[in-house]
């Protein structure tokens, strides 16, 4: 820096400048401009296309072709600058006519720069657990949002998409669930802006420069009270010095369902219906309906045509994605502008997703000492279509219930294809409707407008000492619309609400101001870095909604809401503020011994005075033993570092005013006197003034090794984290007058091991092959719950009958969210009974019941294990029947290039997790006991006197009482998540079209899945929460996607 | 900015809630007290209470009726359930929600400046309601935690873990709250409605509480005299009488008119002394104050398409026992109203089909017939019909019962009893009538038995029978008897399963169990404190 300053002083003197320019001129005249050519490689040795090459002397520029070669006019001594997104800027002086060059990738090796909280570090200097996501690999197949492609990329980051609905969020959990009743999603830092519960669809994956995942507490403690669930840092692309580079990425794909369920055909259906209801006399009996019409014998149904409702509802759906970007800049001004249009149809009819997004990033030097910049992103997204998995009340309202359960054949009456109802199904308690008509008429829309903008001003006070102030805002507006016309499940003639609809607005505005002072100093062998931050953030939100029923004019749609019976409007509003002070030091001696310490103090408005401030320290150290002389002398390693860290961080995910006692007047509290309802004012929540942060302590040990010039790199980490003072929605004794209150109670432990391996297997002239592999093991354990409680049961309201039956249990000493119910014992066989000679079977005394009274149990009925030996199965016999948390999971990524071709193959897996497949409860034996409900073909194999080997209970052989291990399935899977095959067009072809580089590719997502799971997809979680992992009921089917696309650089 | 943030730090973090009010600043006006009072009443209308369960699941299986679903082999309806059952925890939680709301209102009663009479009336209602919730707890669960001040903390163990008080202590509190209330409340005449509790209604409820205490399990015989005295206070108030008129275009008896009046959202303040108010049907507007009177227990009508407004949807969950049918004498107009003599055909044109004398067990409870509702369109599940908790007929029968226990079957006892019976036969209330009047000359025991039967004839399905049988010490034996009776009734073989509840009942069913929701978190109630047999 000092030298640079001297140089500039030197330059400023006019006499020298004149002299210098004379020399340059002279040189230009004498040195003959010639064509310089060469090949640019990346750090794996592969030729690198689309690298901008700038001759700083002549300002002429070009870009490398697909084979990495370039040609540019330059003289010996000219400076060439090579730039490419994702690689470090590189400059060389021309010394010969052939100039080859290796560009260092910004990702993938120990020497990279990583973004840490409030600054960056060289990866080699990092003392904590941070993983950088390889954006190049992530973007191999076009995805709507980065989290769709994140699963399996980073060890210890569990990504589950709850359903396949376009626009549906993913559930990301880093190193296991800490919190029992509260959110476990990580904190997102988008360009320095902290966001809890971010909508990742709002960021175009093409705009992302880097994603860092801060995993351990010594890394996340810098984010204090919000860091306990891990931090995902997203940095978007900035302008780069150089001529304007236009990039255009376009892709078109088709999506198809990965699997459909095999249903009963008409013959099997009718057979089973008659078996279910053997009466013949009344007009609603299956025999009457199916067999009394002329020509309708049972044999008729062997050839009757099947109505395949899955085929009618599921479709091949297109997906298009276009991004245009412009980047460039001079030494003083850099810019990046981009726009994206995405349109994705869902594989269920009448569902789709669209995004229109634009971004501008501008950086400007103001003189020598100041720098300023702005980064603004606008996105409009629109999601159309109903979520098929969440029940209002009855399971019969779910979309897949009607798709799978609707009658597969024409009946005796009505036009089953064009009528909304199956007239044979009593409509009072079964809301089954024609799924095609229903879906085509239901209207559900979520329209989101989101702006985030932040600006900074940087001041280099003295060399090494820098002040940066940033200000940012986000404005999030969501409009949710729903409309149920008379041809829908919710608005038809049978519904008391008639045609109905509603509209709701939600708005959230957040601002932040951060002021960062940083100082870096090198004193001989000592390197010191200091950072101090003062930060303030505030967010307020409002929501308003109105709905109306019994709309007289359905053709008016939502505009006719005012004509109906208007329901109580909803109106909510809230605010939180936060103030923080952060300090950090980094020290290293000879890049050999490292010590990092940080401390954060957070004050949050969510807690009452006295409990408002939380303090979060962290300390970590590293020994980069590779730099020890004796290690180098051994020659075995090319890098090596041992890291150890400890930190505390927190979780503040409670409502903004959950610490307060409240008086509210909700519409549902009232008492009518004189037939006039008087609104009631009640204490709806009892405050807890003692409420404070949830604290997580974590210790982490990591080892980074590089072999063979870093052709092989290995990272291993072990950790243990204890979360205490859990913010728990704790049950209170009902005698208090309240059901629950927030308390700091209970604790949870997570411990685990993560391994990451990167190898460059082959690095020949035309052929390159590299592999990365990661695997993570996490073990989760509840250490304590609410006082006096040693277990916590959770039921799932997928159906009103099941709303009070526990499905999951959290028990002290065991993982959170174990599945809970009976152990299945197959079915009752004949030898369980005494037969009286007249065909009457009586259950033997020593055989347990299944909850039904002994006299009513018949051979072929469902059978459970009696756990307590009383020969009666009831709720006392519930036990753990499954675990929704995987034992390990990970990913395997392979990159191949051969000449102009590139190939990426990515596998991802999850092992040892169970799914509670409730679909089978309904469609493999009809446990909900509904009339004329079609079943999975797997139920053709069911127990009967002629088929006593079957493990499926007989028709009508189900008895209520709880979930059972019968429906718990091993949902381990290995998935061929991504295949991408690309071809870089040769330069000779492109030169004519004035295109610098062009790549065409084919990509496939979710192409193959190996699993024993019998449902549509093993990656499913329709009722997402830490307490209820792996629940499958009527999920939106997952799609496999085939995409063709092109990447152009102009 | 750094300076600004540092100096304004404290203020910056002091956010003010904008979506709710703070308890410290509420209760400042009389309107806010009235609003708080409405919230104290509110739990009575929940489905866990008089919105449904207290006249349905929890009380319906007696010698009068049984749950009309053969598939219902577990649940409170058939006395096969455990302490985790939602009906049990729902009742418990509703009582304590009401108690907490009452405690908060009582603690803040003197905050606003307002008319003192009005304040005392509000206080009286709050005291009554707290006492009534404790009465429901004591009679259904026995001893229960007594809480008389607002919940002060969520973390202080002494307020979280409150032990059960003895059942006697709870009843003492009930009597205290109710008598306090009695001295403060307005008369039903000045209220001019049946939903707000009035002075005479409290007197009637006090009679009910005292009779309950006089019987099993408290067995405090001195309470008969108190019951008598409270019932007489109602009688002598002159504000109440039995209904003797009816609208001939709607029905044919004064007895049925009482229920029709409620179904039509009207009052009969002379006879119906306190009603739980229900309003609207959840589609008429955005209130959710519709109840299920007539929808679960009533005349079944369940067509697959939306039910025509002329009839109204009803599940018909409850059928009557043959014993109940046979209780009525010839000419007793109550029978064919209380017990539906016909059913509806569920297919158009939805004709009425009369039952024959061989189809007794098929019959639904007929007291609440949704065809009389005026509010249309009718909701499938919710109705605006008030639930009548206390009728003057009940007061008269309590008077007769208490008089008999204290003084024997005197003419006072006979007069009160016969007044009820004469109305039932549609004859003059004041003139003797050989058909209607009870047999003269019964001894004390015979008179008691007669009253026990009469209460069933008059008050069947109104949520009182279970409590009556328990206090008379007849509950277990009678239900077991009925269970066998139904199961063995050869004349009606298709309802054999109807005896399930009766067969299941044991001594433990005299009380509900303390719910698991309480047991699992309240450390002061251990397994040893649970009610016997649970």
Interface residues (C-beta under 8 A of the other chain):
Chain A: X425 X426 X427 X428 X469 X493 X494 X495 X496 X497 X513 X515 X534 X536 X538 X549 X550 X565 X566 X567 X568 X571 X572 X573 X574 X575 X576 X577 X578 X579 X603 X604 X605 X612 X656 X657 X660 X661 X662 X663 X664 X665 X667 X668 X669 X670 X671 X672 X673 X674 X675 X676 X677 X678 X679 X680 X681 X682 X683 X684 X686 X687 X688 X690 X731 X732 X733 X734 X735 X736 X737 X738 X739 X741 X743 X786 X787 X788 X789 X804 X851 X852 X853 X856 X874 X875 X876 X960 X961
Chain B: X1 X2 X5 X6 X9 X12 X13 X14 X15 X16 X17 X18 X19 X20 X21 X22 X23 X26 X32 X34 X35 X36 X37 X38 X39 X40 X41 X42 X44 X45 X73 X74 X82 X84 X86 X89 X92 X93 X96 X97 X99 X100 X101 X103 X104 X144 X145 X147 X150 X151 X154 X155 X157 X159 X160 X161 X162 X192 X193 X195 X196 X265 X277 X278 X279 X280 X283 X284 X285 X286 X287 X288 X289 X302 X303 X304 X305 X306 X313 X377 X379 X380 X384 X515 X517 X518 X520 X521 X522 X523
